[in-house]
Structures are given as C-alpha cells and as structure tokens.
C-alpha cells in the first residue's frame, strides 16, 4: 500500500488522476495539492470516514510554501511515499517569475528538491511533454526515449520550459535515493473535447498564426490513458523515461477546427516580424513559429508497453453533442 501526493490536483488532469487513484486498491491515502479551494468533485471523497483523501492549497512556485507542505506532519501521518507531479495546464499556462524563470520550471525544481530531502518519499512520477524532442522536417519523426531533445537556442519559451523540467527530472533517474519516472505525453484530449499540453492549442481560444504550407501530424492520448499510465508507473515503482501515446494521429488543422480556434497561416518572413512585435510587447512568441508548428511526430511506446504494461485503452474520435455540433470525445476501446 502506498500514499500519494498529487500536484495541481485542482486542474483537469489532476482531478482525473485523483479519482482514478482513489479507487485503486493499492493506494492507501492521497494528498491532493492545488492553487485554490478543493474542487467540488472531491466533496464525497473528503467527507468519507475514515478519510483517505486530504487537500492542501499551496503555491508550488514558492520555496517556503513547498517546504512547509513536504515537511508537514500531514505528509507523515498519511504515509506519503510517492509524489506525482502534474504540471500546470489548461486555461492558465505558467507565467515567468520575477527572476525570469518560468513558473513551470520553478515548480518542477522545488518539487524535485523536497522529494529528495524527505526521507519517507521514495518514488517520484513526473508528467512531461513529448514536444521536448527535436523534430526533423516532415511528418516521419518516429520518436523513442533515446531521441535528442530540442536544444536550439531559438526554441519557443514555453517549450524551453518543458525541456528544462525534463532535464531536471532526467538527471535524477540514476539516483538510488529516489526512484524517478518521467512520462512524456503528446496532446492530451479529455472528454468533451478539451485539449491540454499542446503548445499551439493550450489556453483560451485566440487567433492563431502559424507557418504557411505546413500541417503537422499530432499524436494524441486520452486523459484517462494518462491516468492509467501514471497508475502503472506507481504500481511498478518505475524508473526511467517512458513515452505514452494513444492510437490516433491527427493533423493540427483538424484539431484547430475541432476546437474552434481561428487560424491564419502566414509566410515565414511575416511570422518573423510578428514574433519580433510580440516579443517587444512582452507577449512572447511560443505559438507563432517553431518546429512543433511545422513538423509532425509519432511516439514509440514500446518501452512503456514492456516495462509498465501500458497499452492505450481509449480511442479518440468525433461525437455529436446535444446541440448537434460535432466535438472531440474519448471512449473505451
């Protein structure tokens, strides 16, 4: 039996994971951590006696807050020996802190640091992004865990933050003190068609600029399969880097239509001017250009199948909602 601490449990993927782990017979207790009050979806879990779920509101980008969380008596009383780091996602992507460090990177560094410091924590599972890989021209990129990361100095800032987090966790994989598993996932699709962890599509809908003449293939995975992969990593005390993905590959233009995001393909020269203007205005340029908007990829999940027993259990397709509109949906295979 294990006790699990889950970060950003008040966001969509975190809520999904809490629900999955709550019904896992191998999990004795859960400590869900979020930015705000506990989601109403947790009310029934929090009211049960004896309680198996506790909730804490913590700013994961502040050293003092994270130190107080990890060294609190509650962590000992709940028998927390595993940490699952779910990064911030959804409508409020991480911002840059005063020192210029991305919030996502600061959170990853603090979670890792305090997981290493607390002797009772023996296992860390970190959710990462498959957009960290270096992409070659074309749609023939078949990526396994040994493929190189995109260390180009001009990589968009949002993807740079993912790469920094990836390198932080990857550096601890050989540690005997803390068993670390890093799960790299592509575009995540939740029920109802919400999309997460895609640098081009995350956040509120807005006019989208991208290179003219390119329509990269996007690998997909269901949020339920993400939770399934994390559960497998916890159960097997996995160590190492693992690609997780579903069966589907979809052109970016199709995802843009399905999520009702306007798109405006522009020539490369116009994009460069737009990127410079956005940078001068402090708006960033993560969604204007970059290999992730030009070249597609698929993921080799052989290692996850072999060592985690992971195989996607959900398919992603189109369904009609009550108003007759088509939308992305997930369903069991």
N, C-alpha and C positions, 0 to 999 in steps of 0.2 A: 504494500500500500504506500502511496506517495501523497505528499502535499504540494500543491502547485500554486505559484504566484503568476498572475497574468497581467501584463501591462496593457494600457489603453483598452481595458475591458468594456468601457462605455461606448466604444465605436463599433461599427457593424461587424467586422471580423472578430473583434474581441468578444462581443456578445454571442456570436455564433459558437466560438470556442468554449466559452463558459458553459453554455447549455450542453454542448457535447460532452465535456469533461464531467459535468455534474452527474450525468447518467452513466459514467464509466465506473464499473465496479472496482477498478484498480486504483482509483483516486479517492483518498480518504477525506481531503479537505482542499478548499480553494480560497485564495485571497485575490480578489479582483481589484485592480487599481485603475482609476480613471481621473479625468480632469475635473469633472463636476459631480453632481449627485448621482447616486446609484440609479441605473435605468429601471423603469417600471417593470421591465421584463424579468428583473431579478426579485421582485417583491415576494413571490411564493417561495423561492429558494431561501431568502433571508429570514423568512418568518418560521421556517421549519425548526422543530426541536427534536434532538439537539442540532444546532446549525452546522452545516458543512461548508457554507459559503460566508465569507466576510468581505466587506467592501471598504476601500480607503480612497480618499480624494487626495492626490499627490501631484505636484508639479515635477515631472520627471526630468526637466531640464535644469533643476536647481540642486546643487550638491547637498545642501543641508536637508532638503525635503527627502531626497532619496536615501541619504544616510539614516535619517530618523525612521524611514519605512523599513529598511533592511535590518536594522539593529533593534527594532521594536520587540517587545515581549510577545506581541501577537504572532510574529513570524515563528517564534519558538513554540508557542502554545499550539499553533496549527500544524506543527511538524513540517514546515515548508522545506523541501529538499530539492525542488525543481523550479526554475524560473523560465517562463515563456515570454519572450519579448516580441510583442506585436507592435510594429511601428505605427506612428500616427498616419492616418489615411482618410479618405473621404473628402468632405467639402471644406475642410480646414487644413490644407497642407502645411507642413512645418515652415516656420519662418527663420530668418537669420537672427542670431542673438547679437548683443552689443559688440562682442569681440569679433564678429564676422563669421563665427562658427555656425553651421546650420543646426537648427534645433534638433533635427533627426540625429545628427552625429553626436551632439552633446548628450542626448538621452541614451544612445547606444553606449557611449563611453562610461556613463555613470552606472547604468545597469550592469555592465560587464565588471566594472571596478568593484562594486559592492557584492556582486555574486561571488567574486574571487575572495573577498575579505571575510564573508560569513561562512564559518567552517561547516555549518549544517547543510549548506547548499552544495550539492554535488553534481547538478546537471543543469545546463542552460540550452534552451532551444530558441534560436533567433530566426525570425521570418525576414528574409531578404528578397531582393529583386533580381529577376533574370535580365533586366536591362543593363546590368553592370558589364555584360560581355561585350568585347569588341566585335563589331559587325562588319563583315566584308560586303562589297557591292553585290546586289542581287538578293534573291529570296532563298538561296540554297544553304544558308547558315544552319547547320545541324550542330547544336552545342551540347557538349558534355561538361562535366565539372572541371576537367583539366584545361578547358579553353581559356585563353587570356582575357583579362579584364581590359576595359577601355580606359587606358591611362593617358589619352590625348589631353594636353593642357586646355584645349578648347571645348572639352565636353561640357554640355549644359550643366548649370549649377545644381539642379535637382538630381540629376543622375550622378554627379560628382558626390553628393551627399550619400547616395546609396552605395557608391563604391567605397567611400571612407568607412561606412558602417561595416560593409562586407569585409574589408581588410582588418578591421578591429577584431571581429569575431573569428576570422580565419586564422589570425595569429595565435589564438588560444586553443586551437584544435588539438595540438600535440600535448597540451598540459595534462599531467596526471592528477592535478588538484581538482579540476573542473572539466567534466565531460561536456563538450560543446558541439552542438549540431546546428548547422546553418542550412536553412531550406530556401532555395531560390525559386521564386514563383513568377510566372508571367502575368498577363492581365487577368484579374480575378473578376468573375461575374457572379453576382448574388441574385437570389430570387427577386423578381420584379424588374430585372434588367439593370440594376445599379452596377457600376464598374469601378474597380479600385486598383491601385498600384500600377496604373499605366500613365507614364509621364505626360502623354499627349491628351488624355481624356479625364484625368482626375480633377476634382474641384468643380465649381459651378459652371454651367454651360456659358460659353463666350465665343465670339468669332475666332476661328482657328486658322492660323496661317501655317502653310507647310509647302515643301518644295514641289514645284510643278513637274509632272511626269513620273511621280513615284507613288506607289500604293503598297506599302509593305504588308506582308502577312503577319498577323498577330496570333501567337499561341494563347490559348485560353485555359482557365481552370475554374471550377465551381468553388464558391466559398465553403461548401460542405466538404469538398475534397481537400481543401487547405486544412480544415479542422481535422479531417481524417489522417492526413499526413503528419500533423503535429502530434496527434494521439499516438501514432505508431512510433514516432521518434521518442516520446516519453516512455512508452511501454518497453522499448528495446534499449533504453539508455544509449541511444545512438550517438556516435561521434563522427564528425566529418561534414563534408558538403554534399548536399543532395538536391538535384533538380526535381521539381514536382510540376506536372502539367496534365491537362485533360487530353481528350482525343482531337478536339477541333482546332483548326487554323482558319482565321477569317481576315480578309483584307481590312486595313484600317478605315478605308472609306465606308465599308459596310458598317463597322462599329460606329462611325460618326453619324450615319443615317439612323441607325437603331437607337442611338442615344440623343437624337435630335440636336446635334451640335453643328452649327453652320461652319462650312469650311471654305477657305479661299486659297487655292494653290497659286503660288507666285514664283516667278523665275528666281534663280539663286541670287542675282545681283540685288533685286528688290528686297529679298529676305535679309540680306546682309545690312541694308540700310535700315530696315525695320528693327533688326536686332540692335543696331547701334542706338537708334532712337529710344528703344525700350530700356537699354542699359543707362542712357543719360537720364531718363525719367525715373530710374530706380525700380522698374517693373520686371527686370530680369528677361531672359530670352530662352528659357527651358523649352517652351512649346513652339518656337519659331523654326528651328532647324536642328540638325544633328542626325547621326546615323539611325536613331530609332524612328525617325520620320521618313527615312529613305529606304532602309533595307530590313527585310523581314527575317524571322528565325523560327525554328522549332527546337524543342528541348529533348535531349536523350535522357530518359528517366530509368535507364537500365539499373543504375546503382540503387535507386530508391526501391525498385521492384525487388532486387536481390537482397538488400540488407534491411529494409523496412517492411517488406511485404506490401508495398503500396501499389495499388492499381486504381485508377480513377473509377469511381462508382456512379458518376453523374454525367449526363450529357447536357449540352447547351444548344438551344435552338430558339425558334420563334413561336410565340403563342399569342392569342388574341385576348386582350383584357376586356373588362365589362363594357367599355365604351367603344369596342370594336377595333381599337388600334392594335397593331402588332407590336410586340415588345420581346426583348430577350427574356428567356426563362431557363431554369435548370430543372432537370427531372432525373430520377433514378434510372439507371440502365436496366 
